[in-house]
């Protein structure tokens, strides 16, 4: 296999475009690419070896409103059973 040279094209993941695209080799260390330039957007970045970045799990952000609401719901008495509720009396209309 031939060694890479500056300017050679290889595929890598572009952080700006968020896609696997062609890149030009910008820097080599021991015949291994270290820096590459995206041929689509022109951004220079470290060589990612064509691997997609690991996604971070989104932390559950709890707003102050949600915290207060949870505290109110926790302090309310339990709702009575549905069978023990008295039925509302029908209203009488005046003639």
Secondary structure as GFF3:
##gff-version 3
##sequence-region A 1 95
A	DSSP	beta_strand	9	14	.	.	.	ID=ss1
A	DSSP	beta_strand	19	29	.	.	.	ID=ss2
A	DSSP	beta_strand	32	38	.	.	.	ID=ss3
A	DSSP	beta_strand	44	46	.	.	.	ID=ss4
A	DSSP	alpha_helix	64	75	.	.	.	ID=ss5
A	DSSP	three_ten_helix	82	84	.	.	.	ID=ss6
###
